[in-house]
Amino acid sequence: MATETTTDFTLDSAAVLAEDEGGPIEGKSPWLLAWRRLRRNYVALGFLLLFVVIVVACLLAGPYAKHVAHTTPNENHLGETFIKDGKKVPIVSKGGFTGTEFKAGGIPVGPQLWHAGGRYVFGADTQGRDVAVRLLYGGLNSLKVGIGSALICTLFALVFALLAGYYGGWVDWVLSRFFDLIWAFPVLLLAIALGTALSIDGFHHAGINIPAGSLWIPTGVISFVLIPYIARPLRGQILSLREKEFIEAATAQGASSTRVMASELMPNIASSVLVFFTLIIANNILTEAGLSFLGAGVQPPNPSWGTLIADGQSRIATAPWLAIIPGVAIVLTVLSLNIFGDGLRDALDPRAKVRIER
């Protein structure tokens, strides 16, 4: 994954800006101007709404499982039946001979929409578990890992970038070599190696005890491997800002290093941090899905969209919905975040080009 950031600091005249913004800009804060641009981008707002709907649906996983599906994400129903159109339908077919006809066994019931009273809306898996329930709980776990790792990664990247860019010297050298060390490894391969090692015994060092199977393991692994992809471009911006006159003025007035970084540098890179954070969530959800699919992320029986695809790949011919439905959920979530992130970038600075790609 590579991150590129280029910014054109060419200043438009007040007349041009006023024409672009559809009204006078005197007294308008940059954030208000950004909101005025963003609210005209109906595509970005539409995909933001889609992401909010996905998040709300996943947050309602518990009430849906308890009051509608009447099951849990890990409860199997092998040998059970449900009533459909007045007939008993097996959740997973047993197979064998029925008179003179042979029926294959172990085939889970397909999507029932609302024919089963709200149960098995997306069908069942080979263990008789409700796919809709596991999809919502899996989405909740994927969002926890994706958003949590994005928060941790962005926070550490911001702190490291401020220290390296402002102080320079040996501090910059040490942190830059740390970034280079992580950068030298392919992201997914490094994440797989760390995730596999930690998924066996967990993490028990420096007074931190994280058991195997905890969501903190994939969250921490993804946060660690992606730090330089945010920190390096932010460091470049800070190196440029450090030479500006307002930094020299603040230093001449006796402002401490901490105050300069907090009140002068951070507000000037806040828009870039916000855009990076939005885009890195989508990237982290994809990374978590890949790790879980390969067995190095969320560990069974806990569901995630990646583990659901892994469970369904063996039955892709007879029960394709087991892999297709979580795949569609990943596509919609990542697409909504990427399109909204692009719209947010254009709103915050129409002349800035921030891109995260793998």
Secondary structure, DSSP 4 states (H G I P E B T S, - for coil): -EEEEEE--PPPPHHHHHHHHTS--TT--HHHHHHHHHTT-HHHHHHHHHHHHHHHHHHTHHHHIIIII-S-TT---TT-EEEETTEEEESB---EEETTEEE-S-PBP---TTTTTTS-TT-B-TT--BHHHHHHHHHHHHHHHHHHHHHHHHHHHHHHHHHHHHH-HHHHHHHHHHHHHHHTS-HHHHHHHHHHHHHHH-EEETTEEE-TT-THHHHHHHHHHHHHHHHHHHHHHHHHHHTSHHHHHHHHTT--HHHHIIIIIHHHHHHHHHHHHHHHHHHHHHHHHHHHHTTSSSPTTS--HHHHHHHHGGGTTT-THHHHHHHHHHHHHHHHHHHHHHHHHHHH-TTEEEEEE-
